[in-house]
Amino acid sequence: MMKSLYSGVSGLRNHQTKMDVIGNNIANVNTSGYKSQRTTFRDLFYQTTSSPSEGSGNMGGTNASQVGYGAKIGSIDTINTISGYSPTDKATDLYINGEGYFAVKNSSDEIRYTRLGALNFDSEGNLVDINGSKVYGENGATALTSSTTAPTETIKIDLDLYNNITINPDGTISAFNTTAKKIETVGQITVAVIDNNDALVAEGNSYYSAGNNAGDITYAVAGINSGSLITGGLEMSNVDLAKEFSDMIITQRGFQANSKIISVADEMLQELVNLKR
């Protein structure tokens, strides 16, 4: 069987996967906090038909002769560039103006990280995201400091006692105490800073989990070794539509070229079969 058939098949599979990634990027062009992905290829196995030789006497050296067997997916990477601010005019929508992630506790009590700061207070006063996961931080006037220890406390406010809630750039939450008739600090949002953002594992629902290669994770005050918080807006998707459409055309042509390899190899095999006639 002709090796080019296997090479063509591997090329079709790779370009199909790349098109899947492109399609997912375009589908999420308006998904707040979404980070686009890119696909890379790498060559596969080589059969050495002639080994290299060193020159000796009056003869020069020769180079190796090798036949390749196609390509495979090298990586599917997340592009963690920080995107722009999209105003929403909702006081509990937060944009991290720089590095960092919101840390939340999902329904399985696992820590997840997200750039999507679409937050709200539920009926019990818990600060939650759009999935209902509770946001990690400190309650009351406890001073938040940098720590590499995973947070254990989520933010909860007594809504019967406090109103006019405001979230400040450093993540502190101020509210008016209706009994004491004064403004008090009732909590502070934690911002997680991760050594290697590229090692985060996408979990869906705008969540990431920390992979084994993530390095140290520091939970700190917003604006200290991380971006400060800006209220009333969310982070836009960092998908570049012009680039995605260009990649789509290149991927389509690559798929067509590999399809042609298979067609031509099949025709050549047909010619061999016809030699018997």
N, C-alpha and C positions, 0 to 999 in steps of 0.2 A: 504494500500500500504506500502511496506517495506521502512523504513527510509533509508536503505543503498542505495536504488536507487537514492534518492535525494543527498545523500553524494557523490555517484559516479559521478553523473552529475556535481555537483559543482566542483569536482576535475578535471574533463575533461575540464571544462571551464577555470579554473585557469591555468592549465598546457598549454592550448592552448594560453592564453594570455602571459604566460611566454615565450613560444616558439616564439611568435610574437616579443617580446622585444629582444630575442637572435638573431632572424633573422635580425632585424633592426641594431643591433650592428655589426653583421658580414658584412652586406651590406655596412656599413660606416667605415670599417676597414682602408680604405685609404682616408677618407674624412678629409681634413685638418681642425683642430680646433674642431672636433667632440668629444663630451663627452658621454661615454657609459652610459647605464642605467641598473638597476637591479630590479628584482621583488621580493617582499616578500608576503607571505601568512599569514593569521590569521584565527583562528578557528571561527566558526559561532555560532549559537544558540544551547542551551542545554535544553533538557527536563529533569526536575528533577523527577525521579520516586520514590525516597525515600529521605526525608530530613534528615540532620544530627541531632543526639540527644545527649544530655549531659548525662554523667553517673550519676546515683543516687543509693544510697543504695548499694546493692550487685551487681548491674549491671553496666557494663562499657558503655561508649559512643559508638555511631555508626557514620559512615561517610555517606556522601551523595552518592546516586547512580544517575548518569546522563547519558543520551544518547545524543550524539552530532549529528548535522545535516550537517556536512561537513565543508567546508572552503570557504574563499573568498579572493580576492586580498587585501592585506594590504596596499601596496604602490608600486609605480613605481618611483624609485629615480634616479636622475642623479648623476653620479660619477664625481666630479669636480676636479680630480687630474690633475696636470699640466703635459703635455706630452713633448716629446723631440722636438728638432729643426731639421727641414728638409730643407737643403740648396736648393735654387732655382736659385741663382745668379741674381735675378731681384731686382734692387735697391729699388723699392717701395713695395716689399714684406716685411712685418714686423712680428716679433715674440716677444711676450711679455714674457720676462724672469722673470716670477713671477706672482703675483696676478694682476688682472685688466682686463678690457674689452675695446675694441674700441667702442665708441658711435657714432651711425650713424643716419641720418634722412631718413626714408623710403619715398615712394611715397605718403603716407598719412600724412606726416609731423609728424610722431610719432617717438620717440626715441627707438632705438633697440640697443642691446648689442651683441657683437660678439668677439670671439677669433681668427677669421679668418682674418688675416691682408693682404689679397691679394688686394692691393690698386693700384690706377692708377690715372693719371690726364686726364680728358676728354678734348674735343676740346675747351671748354670755360675756362679751367684752374681750374675746381673744382676737389678736391681730392675725389675720389669715390671708393667704393668697387666693387666687381665683379657683384653685383646686380644693380649697378648704384646709390646706396644710398650715399648721401653726408656725409663726415666725419666731426664730430664736432671738433672745436679747436679755436684758435685765429689767426687773420691775422696781418700782419705787425710785428712790434717789440714789441707788447704789451706783458707785462710780465704775464704769466699764473700762477695763485695761486690756492691753494686748495679751493674748494667751494662745498657746498651742494645744490646750486641752479642749476637747469638744464641748460645746455648750450643753447645758442640761435644762435651762430654764427658757420657757417661751413667754411672750409678752401678753399680759392680761390686765385689763383696766376695769374698774368698777364704773359702769356707765350710769348707774343711779347717783353716783357721787360727783362724777366729772362730766363736763361738756366743753365745747369749743376746743377740741383736740387739735394740736399743731405738731407736725414733725419737722424738726430742725435739721440743718445741713450736717451736723455731727451725729445724727440719728437719735438724739434725745427727743422724747415726746413730752410736750407741755400741754397741760389742760387746766381748766378753771374749776377749782374746788367750790362747789355750790354751798357747802356748809361753812368752810373757813373764809369764803369770799376772796380767794386769792389764786394766782396762777402757780401751779406746782409742776415739778418734773416727775412724771409717773412711769417712765420707762426709757429704755434706750435700745435701738435696733443694732444687732451685731452684723458686721460686714466681714465676710470670710475672704482672706487673701491666700491664693494657692500658688505655690512655687511654679508648678508646671501646668498651666491651663490646658495644654494640648493633651494631657493624660486623662482629662475628664471623659467620662463615658456618658453619652447621651441616653437618657432613659425615657424620653417622650414627655409630653405635658410641660415642655420648657424646663425640664429638670436634668441635672447632671449628677452622677455619683463620682466619688474620687477613686480613680484607678490606682493600681499598685505603683505607678510611676509618677504620681501627683506630687510627691515630695511633702514638705511641711505645709500645714494649713494653719494660718494665724487668724484668730477671731479678735477683731479690734474695733476701735472707734472709727467711724467714717471720717475720712479726711486725714487720717494718720496712717501712712503707708498704704492708703487706699483712696478711692475717689470719694468726694463728699456727695451728699444726697441733695437732689433738686426735686422739689415737690411739684405736683401738677403736670406730670408728663411721664412718658415711658421711653425706653430705648427702642429705636427702629431696628428692623432687620438689616444686616450688613450685606445682603445679597445685591450684587452688581448685575443688573439685568443685561446691560450691554455685553459684559463678559460672558454671562450665561448663554446668551443667544449666539455669540461667536463660538463658544465651546460646543454648542449644540450642532452648529454647521460642521465643525471639524470632526466631531464624533460621528455624525451621519456619514460623512465622506469616508472616514476610517472603516465604518461598518460596511459600506458599499464596496470598498476596496477588498476587504476580507471575504465578502460574499463572492466577488469576482474570482479570487484565488480558488475557492472551492469549485466554482463553475468550470474554470479552465482546467483544473486538475481532473475533474470528472470527465471532461471531454477528452483529455489525453488518455485516461484509462479506457474510455470507450474505443479510442483508436487502437489501443493494444488488443482489446477483445476482438475487434473487427479484423485483425491480422490473420486470424484462423480461417476466415471465410475464403 
